[in-house]
Amino acid sequence: MPPLFAPTLVLVPVAASVSTFPALWEPMAPASQTPAFTEHAERRTVRQADL
């Protein structure tokens, strides 16, 4: 899986319109969630928060 967090995080502030903002925000949200939850997946509270 290519690293998606950094590029999507950088592209969100450059959204030029109301329609491009959600188009860039939606991939950024799971891309930022995935590294946090995969790194701390052994903790029960983190697994519950992921669900």
DSSP file (Angstrom, degrees, kcal/mol; ACC not computed):
  #  RESIDUE AA STRUCTURE BP1 BP2  ACC     N-H-->O    O-->H-N    N-H-->O    O-->H-N    TCO  KAPPA ALPHA  PHI   PSI    X-CA   Y-CA   Z-CA
    1    1 A M              0   0    0      0, 0.0     3,-0.0     0, 0.0     0, 0.0   0.000 360.0 360.0 360.0 124.9    0.0    0.0    0.0
    2    2 A P        -     0   0    0      0, 0.0     2,-0.7     0, 0.0     0, 0.0  -0.375 360.0 -94.8 -70.0 151.1    1.5    3.3   -1.0
    3    3 A P        +     0   0    0      0, 0.0    28,-0.0     0, 0.0     0, 0.0  -0.539  52.0 167.1 -68.9 111.9    1.8    6.0    1.7
    4    4 A L     >  +     0   0    0     -2,-0.7     4,-2.0    27,-0.1     5,-0.3   0.646  53.9  79.2-101.2 -17.9   -1.3    8.0    1.3
    5    5 A F  H  > S+     0   0    0     26,-0.3     4,-2.4     1,-0.2     5,-0.2   0.946  93.9  44.9 -61.8 -53.0   -1.4   10.1    4.5
    6    6 A A  H  > S+     0   0    0      1,-0.2     4,-2.1     2,-0.2     5,-0.2   0.933 114.7  45.8 -62.0 -49.8    1.2   12.8    3.6
    7    7 A P  H  > S+     0   0    0      0, 0.0     4,-1.9     0, 0.0    -1,-0.2   0.921 116.0  45.8 -62.3 -41.0    0.0   13.5    0.0
    8    8 A T  H  X S+     0   0    0     -4,-2.0     4,-1.5     1,-0.2    -2,-0.2   0.884 111.4  52.7 -69.9 -35.2   -3.6   13.7    1.0
    9    9 A L  H  < S+     0   0    0     -4,-2.4    -1,-0.2    -5,-0.3    -3,-0.2   0.877 111.8  46.4 -65.2 -36.9   -2.8   15.8    4.1
   10   10 A V  H  < S+     0   0    0     -4,-2.1     4,-0.4    -5,-0.2    -1,-0.2   0.844 111.2  52.0 -73.4 -34.1   -0.9   18.3    1.8
   11   11 A L  H >< S+     0   0    0     -4,-1.9     3,-0.7    -5,-0.2    -2,-0.2   0.774  92.9  72.4 -77.2 -26.0   -3.7   18.4   -0.8
   12   12 A V  G >< S+     0   0    0     -4,-1.5     3,-1.7     1,-0.2    -1,-0.2   0.924  95.7  50.0 -59.3 -47.1   -6.6   19.2    1.5
   13   13 A P  G 3  S+     0   0    0      0, 0.0    -1,-0.2     0, 0.0    -2,-0.2   0.740 106.0  58.0 -65.7 -18.7   -5.5   22.9    2.2
   14   14 A V  G <  S+     0   0    0     -3,-0.7    -2,-0.2    -4,-0.4     2,-0.2   0.311  71.8 135.2 -92.9  10.9   -5.1   23.5   -1.5
   15   15 A A    <   -     0   0    0     -3,-1.7     6,-0.1     1,-0.2    -3,-0.0  -0.418  40.9-161.6 -59.8 127.0   -8.7   22.6   -2.3
   16   16 A A        +     0   0    0     -2,-0.2     2,-0.3     1,-0.0    -1,-0.2   0.573  63.1  19.9 -93.0 -10.7   -9.9   25.3   -4.7
   17   17 A S  S  > S-     0   0    0      1,-0.1     4,-1.6     0, 0.0    -1,-0.0  -0.935  82.1 -98.7-151.3 172.4  -13.7   24.9   -4.3
   18   18 A V  T  4 S+     0   0    0     -2,-0.3    -1,-0.1     1,-0.2    -3,-0.0   0.822 120.6  50.9 -65.3 -31.4  -16.4   23.4   -2.1
   19   19 A S  T  > S+     0   0    0      1,-0.2     4,-1.0     2,-0.2    -1,-0.2   0.830 109.2  48.5 -79.0 -31.5  -16.6   20.3   -4.3
   20   20 A T  H  > S+     0   0    0      2,-0.2     4,-1.7     1,-0.2     5,-0.2   0.792 100.1  67.6 -79.0 -25.5  -12.9   19.6   -4.3
   21   21 A F  H  X S+     0   0    0     -4,-1.6     4,-2.6     1,-0.2     3,-0.5   0.963 105.7  38.6 -59.9 -54.0  -12.6   19.9   -0.5
   22   22 A P  H  > S+     0   0    0      0, 0.0     4,-2.4     0, 0.0    -1,-0.2   0.850 111.8  59.8 -65.8 -30.1  -14.7   16.8    0.3
   23   23 A A  H  < S+     0   0    0     -4,-1.0    -2,-0.2     1,-0.2    -3,-0.1   0.840 115.6  34.4 -64.7 -31.0  -13.1   14.9   -2.6
   24   24 A L  H  X S+     0   0    0     -4,-1.7     4,-1.1    -3,-0.5    -1,-0.2   0.767 115.6  56.6 -90.4 -29.7   -9.7   15.4   -1.0
   25   25 A W  H  X S+     0   0    0     -4,-2.6     4,-2.1    -5,-0.2    -2,-0.2   0.905  98.3  60.8 -69.0 -41.9  -10.9   15.1    2.6
   26   26 A E  H  < S+     0   0    0     -4,-2.4     5,-0.2     1,-0.2    -1,-0.2   0.888 108.0  41.3 -60.3 -44.1  -12.5   11.7    2.2
   27   27 A P  H  > S+     0   0    0      0, 0.0     4,-1.4     0, 0.0    -1,-0.2   0.821 112.6  57.6 -71.3 -27.0   -9.3    9.9    1.2
   28   28 A M  H  X S+     0   0    0     -4,-1.1     4,-2.0   -20,-0.2     5,-0.2   0.881  98.4  59.8 -69.4 -37.8   -7.3   11.8    3.9
   29   29 A A  H  X S+     0   0    0     -4,-2.1     4,-1.6     1,-0.2     3,-0.3   0.955 112.2  34.5 -60.7 -55.9   -9.5   10.7    6.8
   30   30 A P  H  > S+     0   0    0      0, 0.0     4,-2.4     0, 0.0    -1,-0.2   0.833 114.7  59.8 -69.2 -27.9   -9.0    6.9    6.5
   31   31 A A  H  < S+     0   0    0     -4,-1.4   -26,-0.3     1,-0.2    -2,-0.2   0.848 110.4  41.5 -66.9 -31.8   -5.4    7.5    5.4
   32   32 A S  H  X S+     0   0    0     -4,-2.0     4,-0.7    -3,-0.3    -1,-0.2   0.766 115.0  51.3 -84.3 -25.9   -4.7    9.2    8.6
   33   33 A Q  H  X S+     0   0    0     -4,-1.6     4,-2.1    -5,-0.2     5,-0.3   0.870  99.4  64.5 -76.0 -38.4   -6.6    6.7   10.7
   34   34 A T  H  X S+     0   0    0     -4,-2.4     4,-2.3     1,-0.2     5,-0.3   0.900 100.2  46.9 -58.9 -49.7   -4.9    3.6    9.4
   35   35 A P  H  > S+     0   0    0      0, 0.0     4,-1.8     0, 0.0    -1,-0.2   0.897 112.8  50.8 -62.8 -37.4   -1.4    4.2   10.6
   36   36 A A  H  X S+     0   0    0     -4,-0.7     4,-1.3     1,-0.2    -2,-0.2   0.926 115.3  40.9 -65.2 -43.9   -2.5    5.1   14.1
   37   37 A F  H  < S+     0   0    0     -4,-2.1    -1,-0.2     1,-0.2    -3,-0.2   0.808 113.6  51.6 -78.9 -28.8   -4.7    2.0   14.5
   38   38 A T  H >< S+     0   0    0     -4,-2.3     3,-0.6    -5,-0.3    -1,-0.2   0.852 110.5  49.6 -74.3 -31.5   -2.3   -0.4   12.9
   39   39 A E  H 3< S+     0   0    0     -4,-1.8     3,-0.2    -5,-0.3    -2,-0.2   0.836 122.5  31.6 -73.2 -31.5    0.5    0.7   15.2
   40   40 A H  T >< S+     0   0    0     -4,-1.3     3,-1.5    -5,-0.2     6,-0.2  -0.007  79.9 123.0-114.3  28.1   -1.6    0.4   18.3
   41   41 A A  T <   +     0   0    0     -3,-0.6     6,-0.2     1,-0.3    -1,-0.1   0.709  63.5  68.1 -66.6 -20.9   -3.8   -2.5   17.3
   42   42 A E  T 3  S+     0   0    0     -3,-0.2     2,-0.5    -4,-0.1    -1,-0.3   0.710  81.7  88.8 -74.3 -17.2   -2.8   -4.6   20.3
   43   43 A R  S <> S-     0   0    0     -3,-1.5     4,-2.1     1,-0.1     3,-0.3  -0.692  72.8-145.7 -84.0 128.7   -4.5   -2.2   22.7
   44   44 A R  H  > S+     0   0    0     -2,-0.5     4,-2.2     1,-0.2     5,-0.2   0.877  97.2  53.3 -62.5 -40.5   -8.2   -3.1   23.3
   45   45 A T  H  > S+     0   0    0      1,-0.2     4,-1.9     2,-0.2    -1,-0.2   0.854 108.8  50.2 -65.8 -33.4   -9.3    0.5   23.7
   46   46 A V  H  > S+     0   0    0     -3,-0.3     4,-1.9    -6,-0.2    -1,-0.2   0.904 109.1  50.9 -71.0 -40.6   -7.7    1.4   20.4
   47   47 A R  H  X S+     0   0    0     -4,-2.1     4,-1.4     1,-0.2    -2,-0.2   0.907 110.6  49.8 -61.8 -40.7   -9.4   -1.5   18.6
   48   48 A Q  H  < S+     0   0    0     -4,-2.2    -1,-0.2     1,-0.2    -2,-0.2   0.898 109.5  50.9 -65.4 -39.8  -12.8   -0.4   20.0
   49   49 A A  H  < S+     0   0    0     -4,-1.9    -1,-0.2     1,-0.2    -2,-0.2   0.843 105.6  57.0 -66.7 -32.1  -12.2    3.1   18.8
   50   50 A D  H  <        0   0    0     -4,-1.9    -1,-0.2     1,-0.3    -2,-0.2   0.865 360.0 360.0 -66.4 -35.8  -11.4    1.9   15.3
   51   51 A L     <        0   0    0     -4,-1.4    -1,-0.3    -5,-0.1    -2,-0.2   0.500 360.0 360.0 -73.5 360.0  -14.7    0.2   15.1
